[in-house]
Amino acid sequence: MVKNKDENKKRYILFVSIVIVLAVTFIISVAVGSVNVPIKDVFLSIGNIENKFLGIIRDIRLPRVIMSVFIGASLSVSGILLQSVMQNPMADPGVTGISSGASVMVVFLMLYMPGAAHLIPLVGFVGGLIACAMVYFLAWKNGINAIRIILAGIAVNSILGAFIGMMNILNSDKLAGVLSWMNGNLSGKSWSQVKLCIIYSVLGLIIAFFLHKNCNILALGDKTAKSLGFNPNKQRLLISSAGVFLAGIATSFVGVISFVGLMVPHIARLLIGSNHKYLIPFSALLGSSVLMLADTLGRTITSPYEIPVGIVMSVMGGPFFLYLLRKGGKSYGS
């Protein structure tokens, strides 16, 4: 009983802390950039009160920052779900080829069917689903381990990257928007895009949270899951679909942003434990904070020039990925 009270108190403190971090990061992210805005004017602008920074905040900063909140949450929770299915801390949307699969479909639509932009979220999901299935198929041999996932992911990412490169070469006169998107870019987002992103992301996050019991049961092993009346393979398919949906949607809106789904779940699991009832919402909040911070760094460290958030995350996540490989990546939650 005392132990449960201590654990609940620790979780409460962690959730309050991450909410405070998220709020502070949000305000800082809105305030800083090529033009720094006083905190007072940030609050005035958020309240839509007339001031000289209202246009910058309302039309440029807020759409970008709000988009980063939901994209960060989506990618983080996607990583949690994929790691749950594979029982492997090395799984994430980038390693499993989901981001590349979504990219191929979205780039094809942008280059050859620009009038069908409203279908981008749907084709991103379909492309991610196909790529994920390919990696599963290639990596499966009496189960799945970290090394086979990495090797299969490298192979699938290489093949899909070749398709993207071929499309780019054949459409060199249309590449301006595509290249910006491919680097993982949060700039220039409209309110209509933000609203659509929120709808899809919230839907995916709600589904993910209601799957927390399924994830916990899978963690017990197939025999235990079957004894509790669960079909492990059906649960893997269901959870994978939710993870692919979140990653595909995120990629379709902002392009490829690597390592969020790898770093954040690992850090969250160390802090709050492996119970998905708490791990999923905590990862969503932490992922939002991490992506906002990365985007803010990209906008400020080389000001007035911007580094796309996808590049910043690659710089941050690359060493973390090597650290996990160094540890061996042999067991889920290790």
C-alpha positions as CSV (number, residue, x, y, z in Angstrom):
1,M,0.0,0.0,0.0
2,V,2.8,2.4,0.9
3,K,4.7,1.5,-2.2
4,N,1.6,2.2,-4.4
5,K,1.1,5.6,-2.7
6,D,4.7,6.4,-3.4
7,E,4.4,5.4,-7.0
8,N,1.3,7.4,-7.5
9,K,2.9,10.4,-5.9
10,K,5.9,10.1,-8.1
11,R,3.7,9.8,-11.2
12,Y,1.7,12.8,-10.1
13,I,4.9,14.9,-9.7
14,L,6.2,13.7,-13.1
15,F,2.9,14.6,-14.9
16,V,2.7,18.0,-13.2
17,S,6.4,18.6,-14.1
18,I,6.0,17.7,-17.7
19,V,2.9,19.8,-18.1
20,I,4.8,22.8,-16.7
21,V,7.8,22.1,-19.0
22,L,5.4,21.9,-22.0
23,A,3.7,25.2,-21.1
24,V,7.0,27.0,-20.6
25,T,8.5,25.5,-23.8
26,F,5.3,26.6,-25.7
27,I,5.6,30.2,-24.5
28,I,9.4,30.4,-25.2
29,S,8.9,28.8,-28.6
30,V,6.2,31.4,-29.5
31,A,8.4,34.3,-28.2
32,V,11.7,33.6,-29.8
33,G,12.8,33.6,-33.4
34,S,14.1,36.0,-36.0
35,V,12.0,38.6,-34.2
36,N,11.9,38.2,-30.4
37,V,8.6,39.0,-28.8
38,P,8.2,40.1,-25.2
39,I,6.3,37.6,-23.0
40,K,3.6,40.2,-22.3
41,D,2.9,40.5,-26.0
42,V,2.8,36.8,-26.4
43,F,-0.1,36.5,-24.0
44,L,-1.8,39.4,-25.6
45,S,-1.5,37.9,-29.0
46,I,-2.7,34.4,-27.8
47,G,-5.7,36.2,-26.5
48,N,-6.1,37.9,-29.9
49,I,-5.7,41.3,-28.3
50,E,-4.4,44.0,-30.7
51,N,-0.6,44.7,-30.4
52,K,2.3,45.2,-32.9
53,F,3.3,41.5,-32.7
54,L,-0.2,40.1,-33.3
55,G,0.3,39.3,-37.0
56,I,3.7,37.5,-36.3
57,I,2.3,35.5,-33.4
58,R,-1.2,34.6,-34.8
59,D,-0.2,34.0,-38.5
60,I,3.3,32.6,-38.3
61,R,4.4,31.4,-34.8
62,L,1.2,29.9,-33.3
63,P,0.4,27.6,-36.3
64,R,4.0,26.3,-36.3
65,V,4.2,25.7,-32.5
66,I,0.8,24.1,-32.2
67,M,1.7,21.8,-35.2
68,S,4.9,20.8,-33.4
69,V,2.9,19.9,-30.2
70,F,0.7,17.4,-32.1
71,I,3.4,16.1,-34.4
72,G,5.7,15.5,-31.5
73,A,3.0,13.7,-29.5
74,S,2.0,11.6,-32.5
75,L,5.5,10.4,-33.3
76,S,6.3,9.6,-29.7
77,V,3.2,7.6,-29.1
78,S,3.7,5.8,-32.5
79,G,7.2,4.8,-31.2
80,I,5.6,3.5,-28.0
81,L,3.1,1.3,-29.9
82,L,5.6,-0.1,-32.3
83,Q,8.0,-0.9,-29.5
84,S,5.2,-2.6,-27.7
85,V,4.3,-4.8,-30.7
86,M,7.9,-5.7,-31.4
87,Q,9.0,-5.9,-27.7
88,N,12.0,-4.0,-28.8
89,P,13.4,-0.6,-27.8
90,M,15.0,-0.1,-31.3
91,A,11.6,0.2,-33.1
92,D,10.4,3.6,-34.2
93,P,8.7,5.0,-37.3
94,G,12.0,5.8,-39.0
95,V,13.8,2.5,-38.4
96,T,10.7,0.4,-39.4
97,G,10.4,2.3,-42.7
98,I,7.0,3.9,-41.9
99,S,8.3,7.4,-42.5
100,S,9.9,6.4,-45.8
101,G,6.8,4.6,-47.0
102,A,4.6,7.6,-46.2
103,S,7.2,9.9,-47.9
104,V,7.1,7.9,-51.2
105,M,3.3,8.2,-51.4
106,V,3.2,11.9,-50.4
107,V,6.0,12.9,-52.8
108,F,4.2,11.0,-55.6
109,L,1.0,12.9,-54.8
110,M,2.8,16.3,-54.6
111,L,4.6,15.8,-57.9
112,Y,2.0,14.0,-60.0
113,M,-1.4,14.9,-58.4
114,P,-1.0,18.3,-56.8
115,G,-4.7,18.9,-57.0
116,A,-5.4,16.0,-54.6
117,A,-3.6,17.6,-51.7
118,H,-6.5,16.8,-49.4
119,L,-5.6,13.1,-49.8
120,I,-2.1,13.5,-48.4
121,P,-2.9,12.2,-44.8
122,L,-4.7,9.2,-46.2
123,V,-1.9,8.2,-48.7
124,G,0.7,8.9,-46.0
125,F,-1.0,6.3,-43.8
126,V,-1.3,3.8,-46.6
127,G,2.4,4.2,-47.6
128,G,3.5,3.8,-44.0
129,L,1.4,0.6,-43.6
130,I,2.9,-1.0,-46.7
131,A,6.5,-0.1,-45.6
132,C,5.9,-1.4,-42.1
133,A,4.5,-4.7,-43.5
134,M,7.6,-5.1,-45.6
135,V,9.9,-4.6,-42.7
136,Y,7.9,-7.1,-40.6
137,F,8.1,-9.6,-43.4
138,L,11.8,-9.2,-43.9
139,A,12.7,-9.2,-40.2
140,W,10.6,-12.1,-39.1
141,K,12.4,-15.4,-38.4
142,N,11.2,-17.2,-35.4
143,G,10.4,-13.8,-33.9
144,I,11.9,-10.4,-34.3
145,N,15.1,-9.0,-32.8
146,A,16.8,-5.6,-32.9
147,I,19.4,-6.4,-35.5
148,R,17.0,-7.8,-38.0
149,I,14.7,-4.8,-37.6
150,I,17.6,-2.5,-38.2
151,L,18.8,-4.4,-41.3
152,A,15.3,-4.8,-42.7
153,G,14.6,-1.1,-42.0
154,I,17.9,-0.1,-43.8
155,A,17.0,-2.2,-46.8
156,V,13.4,-0.9,-47.1
157,N,14.5,2.7,-46.4
158,S,17.2,2.4,-49.1
159,I,14.7,1.0,-51.7
160,L,12.1,3.7,-50.9
161,G,14.7,6.4,-50.9
162,A,15.7,5.3,-54.4
163,F,12.1,5.7,-55.5
164,I,12.0,9.2,-54.0
165,G,15.3,10.1,-55.7
166,M,14.1,8.9,-59.1
167,M,10.9,10.9,-58.8
168,N,12.9,14.0,-57.8
169,I,15.2,13.6,-60.8
170,L,12.3,13.2,-63.2
171,N,10.5,16.3,-61.8
172,S,13.4,18.6,-61.1
173,D,11.3,21.6,-62.1
174,K,8.8,21.0,-59.2
175,L,11.2,20.3,-56.3
176,A,11.1,23.5,-54.3
177,G,8.2,22.5,-52.1
178,V,9.1,18.8,-52.0
179,L,12.6,19.4,-50.8
180,S,11.5,21.7,-48.0
181,W,8.9,19.1,-46.9
182,M,11.4,16.2,-47.1
183,N,13.7,17.8,-44.5
184,G,11.0,17.8,-41.9
185,N,9.8,21.4,-41.9
186,L,7.3,23.0,-39.6
187,S,7.4,26.5,-41.3
188,G,4.7,28.0,-43.4
189,K,1.8,26.0,-41.9
190,S,-1.7,27.5,-42.4
191,W,-4.4,27.3,-39.8
192,S,-6.4,25.0,-42.0
193,Q,-3.5,22.5,-42.0
194,V,-3.1,22.9,-38.2
195,K,-6.8,22.1,-37.7
196,L,-6.7,19.0,-39.9
197,C,-3.5,17.8,-38.1
198,I,-5.2,18.3,-34.7
199,I,-8.3,16.2,-35.8
200,Y,-6.2,13.3,-37.1
201,S,-3.7,13.4,-34.3
202,V,-6.3,13.6,-31.5
203,L,-8.1,10.7,-33.1
204,G,-5.0,8.6,-33.2
205,L,-3.9,9.5,-29.7
206,I,-7.3,8.6,-28.3
207,I,-7.2,5.2,-30.0
208,A,-3.6,4.7,-28.7
209,F,-4.6,5.4,-25.1
210,F,-7.5,3.0,-25.2
211,L,-5.0,0.3,-26.4
212,H,-2.9,0.7,-23.2
213,K,-4.3,-2.5,-21.7
214,N,-3.6,-4.4,-24.9
215,C,0.0,-3.2,-24.9
216,N,0.5,-4.2,-21.2
217,I,-0.9,-7.7,-21.9
218,L,1.4,-8.2,-24.9
219,A,4.3,-7.3,-22.6
220,L,3.5,-10.4,-20.6
221,G,4.3,-12.7,-23.5
222,D,2.1,-14.7,-25.9
223,K,1.3,-17.6,-23.6
224,T,0.0,-15.3,-20.9
225,A,-1.9,-13.2,-23.4
226,K,-3.6,-16.3,-24.8
227,S,-4.5,-17.5,-21.2
228,L,-6.2,-14.2,-20.7
229,G,-8.3,-14.6,-23.8
230,F,-6.3,-12.4,-26.1
231,N,-5.1,-13.3,-29.6
232,P,-1.5,-11.9,-29.7
233,N,-1.4,-11.6,-33.5
234,K,-4.6,-9.7,-33.7
235,Q,-3.5,-7.4,-31.0
236,R,-0.2,-6.8,-32.8
237,L,-2.1,-6.0,-36.0
238,L,-4.4,-3.6,-34.1
239,I,-1.6,-1.8,-32.2
240,S,0.6,-1.6,-35.3
241,S,-2.2,0.0,-37.3
242,A,-2.6,2.7,-34.7
243,G,1.1,3.3,-34.6
244,V,1.4,3.5,-38.4
245,F,-1.6,5.8,-38.5
246,L,0.0,8.3,-36.1
247,A,3.4,8.2,-37.8
248,G,1.9,8.3,-41.3
249,I,-0.2,11.3,-40.5
250,A,2.7,13.1,-38.8
251,T,5.0,12.5,-41.8
252,S,2.3,13.6,-44.3
253,F,2.0,17.0,-42.7
254,V,5.6,17.9,-42.0
255,G,7.9,15.4,-43.7
256,V,10.4,13.0,-42.2
257,I,11.4,13.8,-38.6
258,S,13.5,11.0,-37.3
259,F,14.3,9.7,-33.8
260,V,11.4,11.3,-31.9
261,G,9.7,7.9,-31.7
262,L,13.0,6.3,-30.5
263,M,14.3,8.8,-28.0
264,V,11.1,9.9,-26.2
265,P,9.7,6.5,-25.4
266,H,13.0,5.4,-24.0
267,I,13.4,8.4,-21.8
268,A,9.7,8.3,-20.7
269,R,10.0,4.6,-19.8
270,L,13.0,5.3,-17.6
271,L,11.1,8.1,-15.8
272,I,7.6,6.7,-15.4
273,G,7.9,3.0,-15.9
274,S,6.5,0.5,-18.4
275,N,2.8,0.7,-17.6
276,H,1.3,2.0,-20.8
277,K,-1.7,3.6,-19.0
278,Y,0.8,6.2,-17.9
279,L,3.5,5.8,-20.4
280,I,1.4,6.7,-23.4
281,P,0.1,10.1,-22.2
282,F,3.5,11.0,-20.6
283,S,5.3,10.2,-23.8
284,A,2.8,12.4,-25.7
285,L,3.6,15.4,-23.4
286,L,7.3,14.7,-23.5
287,G,7.4,14.3,-27.3
288,S,5.6,17.6,-27.7
289,S,8.1,19.4,-25.5
290,V,11.1,17.8,-27.3
291,L,9.9,18.7,-30.8
292,M,9.0,22.2,-29.8
293,L,12.5,22.6,-28.3
294,A,14.2,21.2,-31.4
295,D,12.2,23.5,-33.7
296,T,13.0,26.5,-31.5
297,L,16.7,25.6,-31.6
298,G,16.5,25.3,-35.4
299,R,15.0,28.8,-35.7
300,T,17.4,30.5,-33.3
301,I,20.9,29.0,-33.4
302,T,21.6,30.2,-37.0
303,S,19.2,33.2,-37.0
304,P,18.1,34.7,-39.3
305,Y,18.5,31.4,-41.2
306,E,16.5,28.4,-40.2
307,I,17.5,24.7,-39.8
308,P,14.6,22.4,-40.4
309,V,13.5,20.5,-37.3
310,G,14.1,17.2,-39.1
311,I,17.8,18.0,-39.3
312,V,17.9,19.2,-35.7
313,M,16.3,15.9,-34.5
314,S,18.8,13.9,-36.6
315,V,21.7,15.6,-34.9
316,M,20.1,15.0,-31.4
317,G,18.9,11.5,-32.1
318,G,21.8,10.0,-34.0
319,P,24.1,9.7,-30.9
320,F,21.1,8.4,-28.9
321,F,20.6,5.7,-31.5
322,L,24.2,4.7,-31.3
323,Y,24.0,4.6,-27.5
324,L,21.1,2.1,-27.7
325,L,23.0,0.0,-30.2
326,R,26.0,0.1,-27.9
327,K,23.8,-1.3,-25.1
328,G,22.7,-4.0,-27.5
329,G,19.0,-3.2,-27.9
330,K,18.2,-6.8,-27.0
331,S,15.3,-6.4,-24.7
332,Y,12.2,-4.3,-24.6
333,G,12.3,-1.7,-21.9
334,S,15.9,-2.4,-21.1
